[in-house]
Structures are given as C-alpha cells and as structure tokens.
Amino acid sequence: MPIDIVIAGLSVAGFDELRKESEKKVSPAGNLFARPVKNPAYPKDAALQYQQEMHDRILALPETTQISLTIAYVDYADETTKQFIDAFRPFALVRPIEPLKDQRHGRRYREYLVDQARDLRSRASRVSEFTNIANVTPFLLPCRNFDSRRYGEMVERLYNSLGLVDDIASIMRTEKNKIAQYHPRVKPPGAQQSCYSDGRLFFKSPGRARHGYFRHTLDQGHHPSCLLAARCRFGGSYPHNLHYDCEPVMQLEASYPNCHRAATRPGANHVNICPNDYII
C-alpha cells in the first residue's frame, strides 16, 4: 500500500540534508513531498500547496488504490504551525519533528529524518488495521454530519495523539469504547443490523451495495482536501467506495453540508454520506 509522507517546515539547510537521501529510503512505497521555509514559520499557502500535490498524485492513481498520508512537521510553536496542521485534520497522521540545529551534524539529522519517516509508516499501517475493515467502525463516521460533540472530541484526541503514543491499538480501543458509551449502536426500525446514530440520522452500513465512489471534479467545487479525506483517516487507509446509508430518526433535514460545506439536498427517504462528508 502506498504511504506518502510530507516533511514540512525544514529550514533550507535541513531541506538540503534531506535531499541528500534517496527518496525511496524515506518513502519506499509512496511519494515524498517537501519544500524548505525561509523563515521559522509556515507560509499561508503551505498547507494548500502540499494538499494540491498529494491530490494530483492520488488523482493519477486507479480509484481503487488504497493510500495513507503522513506528515512530519517542524513545530515552531506558533499560530502558523497550528493553522498548517489543522488543515490536514482528520485525514493525515501527523508527528512533530525537530529542526536541524547544527549544520555540522547533517548526517545525523538525515538519519533522524529517515527514522521519523519509518516510524510514521509503521504507525499508518497500524491505524489502517482499525480503519480499513469490513465492519462498521466509529473511526470513519463523517465528522461534519455525525452531529456529536463527543465524536468531535474523539477525532481531536486521536488526530493529536496517534503520531506520538506508544500503543496505537490501545488508544483506538479506548476511544471506540468511549464512543460506545455516548453513542451505543442501535437498530433502526425494521433493520436487522445495528448501527451508529447521532440522534438525527441512522448511519447504516451499505453492505455489499457500495457506491460511494468519489469522482473528484473541479466543476463540483471540491477542494484538494475533499479527495484526501475520501481516501484516508488519521493516516489509515479505508475502502474508496464506503458510504453510509443514512435514514432519519424523525425526518430528513432540507440539506446537509458536504465535504466542502456546500448545502446538499438528500434523497426522498434517505441520504448517502461518505466518510469525508461527500453526499452522493
């Protein structure tokens, strides 16, 4: 499975050291995206530039290709860093790294970057064990349309933690159990299987009748992040054709926000929502 990595926020000297390494050593089965910053901060358009590059790479692949997205970033502990990292929530696996502090230690720094990339690849594979599964999982519920403060808090904790914690399986199981307390799976009227619900909609599994294909076209107003979120969650891959058959608990609303917040009308009796909030 391709695992792409962004190494962001490197100084010019740090970037020069990275370029001395083979790209295949840093990202053996995927692509490496990196560019230097001239000052210790992130330019306003940095996140969008990386998103566009990753978007173009994914768009060139067969739609069935499963992919993971990871980001190692220099944390400047400022607002530009926060804005940069916020732009990749919840689809990427993120991890802060140290900057190059002494050019005399360039080789050591190159080894450090290779180790960080290797760790991210390993973590992404472990996250995929919880996202790339056949069973209904709370980790892929659409963040915008699953209307739950508790769920939003879980997404925030996992996004900020999975790049750092020692035991990924443990934190994933813990968070799954927490969500089960606040949103226990329920059976919609007439249904044979249980599903998650936010009190407005039943998020039912589509079973084998999956048609959640995300055909990313510019004339639909999509942003690069729409496609990235359609392929990955917390750095873990998931089936490209997954969607939820959503039925109303009481009645459907007039519209639902899609992946780029455009109000979208539902069907007559249900609404199909993908994990990235794309509405079919």
C-alpha positions in Angstrom: 0.0 0.0 0.0 1.4 3.4 -0.9 2.3 5.5 2.2 3.0 9.1 1.2 4.9 11.4 3.5 5.2 15.2 3.8 8.2 16.5 5.6 7.3 20.1 6.3 8.9 23.2 7.8 12.5 22.3 7.2 15.0 25.1 7.0 16.9 25.5 3.8 19.9 23.7 5.5 17.6 20.9 6.8 16.0 20.5 3.4 19.4 20.3 1.7 20.3 17.4 4.1 17.0 15.6 3.3 17.7 15.8 -0.4 21.0 14.0 0.1 19.0 10.9 0.9 17.3 8.7 -1.6 13.5 9.4 -1.8 12.9 5.6 -1.8 14.7 5.4 1.5 12.4 7.9 3.0 9.2 6.8 1.3 9.8 3.3 -0.2 6.2 2.6 -1.4 4.9 6.1 -1.8 5.9 9.7 -2.6 7.9 12.2 -0.6 6.7 15.9 -0.6 9.0 18.5 1.0 10.0 22.1 0.5 12.0 24.5 2.7 10.8 27.5 4.6 13.0 30.6 4.5 11.9 31.8 8.0 10.9 29.8 11.1 7.2 29.8 10.3 4.8 28.3 7.7 3.7 30.4 4.7 0.0 31.0 4.5 -0.4 28.8 1.4 1.9 26.0 2.6 -0.9 23.5 3.5 -2.8 24.1 0.3 0.4 23.6 -1.8 1.0 20.2 -0.2 -2.6 19.2 -0.4 -2.6 20.0 -4.1 0.5 18.0 -4.7 -0.9 15.0 -2.9 -4.3 15.4 -4.6 -2.7 15.4 -8.0 -0.7 12.2 -7.2 -3.8 10.4 -5.9 -5.9 11.5 -8.8 -3.5 9.9 -11.2 -3.8 6.5 -9.5 -6.6 4.0 -10.0 -9.5 4.9 -7.8 -9.3 1.5 -6.0 -5.8 2.2 -4.9 -5.6 2.4 -1.1 -3.3 5.0 0.3 -2.0 6.5 3.5 -1.0 10.1 4.1 1.5 11.1 6.8 3.1 14.4 7.8 6.3 15.0 9.8 6.4 18.7 10.6 8.7 21.1 12.4 6.7 22.6 15.3 7.5 26.3 15.5 5.0 26.6 18.4 3.2 29.5 16.8 -0.1 30.2 15.1 1.3 29.4 11.6 2.1 25.8 12.8 -1.3 25.4 14.2 -3.0 26.6 11.0 -0.8 24.3 8.9 -1.6 21.2 10.9 -5.3 22.0 11.3 -5.6 21.9 7.5 -4.9 18.1 7.5 -7.4 17.1 10.1 -8.7 14.4 10.1 -7.2 12.5 7.2 -3.5 12.6 7.8 -1.3 11.1 10.5 0.9 13.9 11.9 4.0 13.9 14.0 6.2 16.9 15.2 9.9 16.7 14.4 13.0 18.6 15.5 14.6 21.2 13.2 18.3 21.0 12.1 20.1 22.9 14.9 23.7 22.4 13.8 24.8 22.0 10.2 27.9 20.1 11.4 25.5 17.3 12.3 23.9 16.9 8.9 24.4 13.2 8.5 22.9 12.6 11.9 20.0 14.7 11.0 19.4 12.8 7.8 19.4 9.5 9.8 16.9 11.1 12.2 14.5 12.1 9.3 14.7 8.6 7.8 13.8 7.1 11.3 10.9 9.5 11.7 9.5 8.6 8.3 9.9 4.9 9.1 8.0 5.4 12.3 5.2 7.2 10.6 4.9 4.4 8.0 4.7 1.8 10.8 2.1 3.8 12.6 0.0 4.4 9.5 -0.1 0.6 8.9 -1.3 0.0 12.5 -4.0 2.7 12.2 -5.2 1.0 9.0 -6.0 -2.1 11.0 -8.8 -0.1 12.6 -9.9 1.9 9.5 -9.5 -0.5 6.6 -12.0 -3.1 7.8 -15.3 -4.6 6.6 -17.2 -4.0 9.8 -18.9 -0.7 10.8 -16.4 1.4 12.7 -16.8 4.7 14.6 -13.5 5.9 13.2 -14.9 6.6 9.7 -18.1 8.4 10.6 -18.4 11.7 8.7 -17.0 14.4 11.0 -19.3 17.2 9.8 -22.6 15.2 9.5 -22.3 13.0 12.5 -23.5 15.7 14.9 -21.9 14.9 18.2 -19.6 16.9 20.4 -18.3 13.7 21.9 -17.3 12.4 18.5 -15.6 15.7 17.6 -13.6 15.4 20.8 -12.6 11.9 19.9 -11.4 12.9 16.5 -9.4 15.7 18.0 -7.7 13.4 20.6 -6.8 10.8 18.0 -5.5 13.3 15.5 -3.2 14.9 18.1 -2.1 11.6 19.6 -1.6 8.9 17.0 1.6 10.2 15.8 3.1 10.1 19.3 1.5 7.4 21.5 3.4 4.2 22.2 0.4 1.9 21.9 -1.9 2.7 18.9 -4.1 -0.3 19.4 -4.8 0.6 23.0 -5.8 4.2 22.3 -8.0 3.2 19.4 -9.8 0.6 21.5 -10.2 3.0 24.4 -11.7 5.7 22.1 -14.0 3.1 20.5 -15.3 2.1 23.9 -15.9 5.8 24.9 -17.9 6.4 21.8 -19.9 3.3 22.5 -20.9 4.8 25.9 -22.2 8.0 24.3 -23.5 6.5 21.1 -24.3 2.9 21.6 -25.2 1.1 18.4 -28.9 0.9 17.8 -31.2 -0.9 15.4 -33.2 1.3 13.1 -36.9 0.3 12.6 -37.1 -2.8 10.5 -33.4 -3.3 10.3 -31.5 -6.5 11.1 -28.2 -4.9 12.0 -27.3 -2.2 14.5 -25.5 1.0 13.5 -24.3 4.3 15.0 -26.6 7.2 15.4 -26.2 10.8 16.4 -29.9 11.2 17.2 -30.7 12.7 13.9 -29.7 10.0 11.5 -29.0 6.3 11.5 -25.6 5.7 9.9 -26.3 2.3 8.4 -23.7 0.1 6.6 -24.3 -0.2 2.9 -23.4 -3.9 3.0 -22.2 -5.0 -0.4 -24.2 -2.4 -2.3 -21.4 0.2 -2.1 -21.4 3.1 -4.5 -19.6 5.7 -2.5 -17.1 6.4 -5.3 -15.7 9.8 -5.1 -15.1 11.2 -8.6 -13.3 14.4 -7.9 -14.2 17.0 -10.5 -13.4 20.7 -10.3 -16.8 21.8 -11.6 -18.4 20.4 -8.4 -16.5 23.0 -6.3 -14.3 20.5 -4.5 -11.1 21.4 -2.7 -8.0 19.2 -2.8 -8.7 18.2 0.8 -12.0 16.7 -0.3 -10.2 14.0 -2.2 -7.6 13.4 0.5 -10.3 12.9 3.1 -12.0 10.4 0.8 -9.0 8.1 0.9 -7.6 8.3 4.4 -8.5 8.8 8.1 -5.8 9.5 10.7 -3.3 8.2 8.2 -5.1 4.9 7.9 -6.5 3.8 4.5 -10.1 2.8 4.0 -12.2 1.4 1.2 -12.7 4.0 -1.5 -16.3 3.0 -2.1 -17.5 3.2 1.5 -20.6 5.3 2.3 -23.3 5.2 4.9 -27.0 4.7 4.1 -28.4 7.3 6.4 -32.1 7.2 7.4 -33.7 9.9 9.5 -34.5 9.2 13.2 -37.5 11.5 12.8 -37.4 13.3 9.4 -34.8 14.4 6.9 -33.4 17.9 7.0 -33.7 20.1 3.9 -30.0 19.8 3.3 -26.7 18.5 4.6 -23.2 20.1 4.4 -21.0 18.1 2.0 -17.2 17.8 2.0 -16.6 21.4 1.2 -19.6 22.6 3.3 -21.9 23.1 0.3 -25.6 22.5 1.3 -26.8 19.4 -0.5 -30.3 18.1 -0.7 -31.0 14.5 0.4 -32.9 11.9 -1.4 -36.6 11.4 -0.8 -36.2 8.9 2.1 -32.5 8.8 2.8 -29.2 10.4 2.3 -25.9 8.7 1.3 -22.9 10.2 3.1 -19.3 9.2 2.7 -16.7 9.3 5.5 -15.4 12.6 4.1 -18.9 14.1 4.1 -19.3 13.8 0.4 -23.0 13.3 -0.3 -24.0 11.1 -3.2 
